Amino acid sequence: MAQEFSEALSRDETGDGDLPVVAFDFDGTLTVEDSFTAFLKWRAGPARYALGLARLVPAAVLYLFHRDRGRIKAAAVKEFLRGVPHDTLAADARRFAETHAARLFRPDALETWRRWRGEPVRLVIVTASPDIVVGPFGHDLGADAVLGTQLSYDPQNRVLGAFSGPNCRGPEKVVRLQEVFGKDVRLKAAYGDTSGDTEMLAMAEIKGFRVFTGRP
């Protein structure tokens, strides 16, 4: 679903290519916790999730040295999602959004989102979480695009346990925005909460860093 958002916009099917963009990070900005971690825990169940975490200990130890969040996230994808058919994963993501949105979203962030929804802008979620997981949330919010980390699939459309491109964090967020909206994309506002949003915030006219604190 999220990929379809991006493809449609890159073809400029809306005819609103001159509209400015308002970009929101997802985890920690629109939500109170990391949605991908919550999704994996929900989908796996307590016992399988605990086993998976134990198996990820070596990857967690290596992270202390390389500090590459993309690598440890890819390890989690491999542990918990490898071999899952795309359609099954998409259906699970939809159910997760339906059952968890109320406890994940920050009310003040949603208020700001809705205020921008009434302006002549394109509202976009730019996240390091997999787009297939965040896509249903974005769809329900009426997002014009969800740009996230993309998973890789085998010829049978099953998760390979890796990414098909870079982790959508830091400079990659700017790259993805420019891929979809053009090199001269005008970022009217951006909202984020970590160093992974620095580059996106830097190009925005309105820079919202850790401005949302509400809880469900």
N, C-alpha and C positions, 0 to 999 in steps of 0.2 A: 504493500500500500504506500509506504513512504517513498519508495523508489518511483512509483507512478506519479506522485506529486512532483518530484524533481524533473522527471522526463517531460511532463506536460508543461511545466514552466519553462524549461529550456527550449521547447518548441514555440513558446510565447502564444499559447492557445487562448489566453485570456485577453490579449490585446492591450494589456495595461503595463507594458514594459517600462514606461516612464515613471511609474509609481515608486516612491521610496520604500525601503525595507525596514521593518522593525524586527530584530532578531532576539530570541530568548534562548538561553541555555535551558536545559531541562532539569537535570538532577541537581538538587540543592537550590535551584532558582525557582522554577515553577513547583517543584516538589520538596518535601521535607527529608527525603532520603534517596539513595541510589536506586533507581527503578529496575535496573538490570539485575542487581543483586537480589532485590525483593522478588523479581520474576523467577529467577533460578531457584530460590528457596521455595517459593510457592509451587512451582512446577515439579520439583524433585520430591518434595515431601521431607519431613524431618530426618528420617533415617538415611535416605539417599543423599540428602544435602550434607549431612554430617560426614558421611563416607567420602563424598567428593571433596570436602574441605581438607580432610586428612590427606587425600591423594595430592592436593595442591600445595602441601607444605614445602616441597622442594622448590616450586616456582615462587612461593612467597619468600623463601630464603634468598633466592637469586635476585629478587626484586630489591632487596636491601642494598645490592651492589649496583645494578644497572638502572634502577629507578624509572624503568620504562613501563608505564601503566598499560600500554597497548599489549605488551608481551604477557603480562599476568592476566589481562582480560581475555586474550586469545587462548591462554591455557584453560581458563574457566569455560570458554565456549567448547573447547575440545573435550573437556571432562564431562560437561553436562548436556551438550547438545549434539555432539557428533553422531551422524547417522539419522537424525530426525528429519523427516520429509518437510519441505518448505511449507506445504499447505497445512500440515499438522501444527507446525510452529506458529504460523500466521493465525490459525484458529485459537491456539492457546493464548497468544498475545491479545487477541480480541477479548477473550474471556477474562484475562487478567485485568485489562483496562476497565471492563465493565464492573468488576468486583472490587477493584482497589483504588479507583480514581478519587473517591470521596475521602479516603484516609491518606492519600499521597499529596494532593494539591494544597498549596498555600493559598488561603483565601485572599490575601492582599495582592499576591501575584496574579491571581485570576481576575481581580478587579482591574488591575492595570491592563491585562490582556484585553479584557472586554472594552475598556475605554479606547484602546488603540483600534479595536475592531470597528469602531464607529468612525474612524478617520480614513482618508484616502491613502492607505498604505498596504503593503503586503506583509502579513504576519508569518514569521518563519521560526521554527524550532531548529536549533543547531546543537547537536548533542554528540557526545562520545559514545553513548549507548547505541546498541544496534538499532538501525532504523526500523527493522521489522517488529521490534518490541515497543518502540515509542510511537510508531505510526498510528495505531488505533487511538491513542490519547490525542494526537494531533488532529486526527480526523474529527473526533468528537468536539474539539475546541474550534473547529473551522479554520485550522491552519492552512495557509496557502502552500506551504511546503514543510516537510520534515527532512532535514539533512542530518544523517547519522552515520555511524560506522556500518559498513556493509559486510555481511557474511559471505563466505564462499561456499558454493554448492557443487556437488559432483554431477555427472551427466544424468543421473536419476533424480536430480533436484533434492538431494539430501545434504544436510550440513556437513561440510568437510572438517570443521574444527579449526578454521582459520578465517582471516579477513580477506576480502577481495581487493582491498586498498588500504591506505593508511588509517590509523586510529583518528577519528574526527575530533581532534583536540589541538589547542594552541594554534599555530599557523595554518593547520589544515582546515580549521573552521573558515578562515578567510578564503582559502583556495576553493572550498566547496561553494561558498557564497558567490564567488566570481565565476565559477563554472556555470552556475544556474542563471545568475542575473547579469553577467558580463563584468569585464574588468573595471568598468567605471560605475559599478553598483553604488548607489547612494544609500548609506545606512543612517536612517533618521534617528534610530535609537537602538541600543543593545543592552541586554541584561545578563549578568553572570555572577558567579560567586567564587571562582577559583582562578589560579594562575593559568589554567587551561583556556580561559576566556579573554586573556589580556590583549591578544592581537585583534580579536573581534571588537572588543570595547574601544580600542585605540582608534578605529576607523569610524566610530559612530559620533554623531553630533551630540546625542544625549547618552551619557555613559552611566548606566545603572549597576554599580558594583555592590553586591550584598545589601540591596535596598529592601528585600522582602524578608520578613521575620515571622509572619503569621503561621499558625499551625491549625490543622483541621479541628 
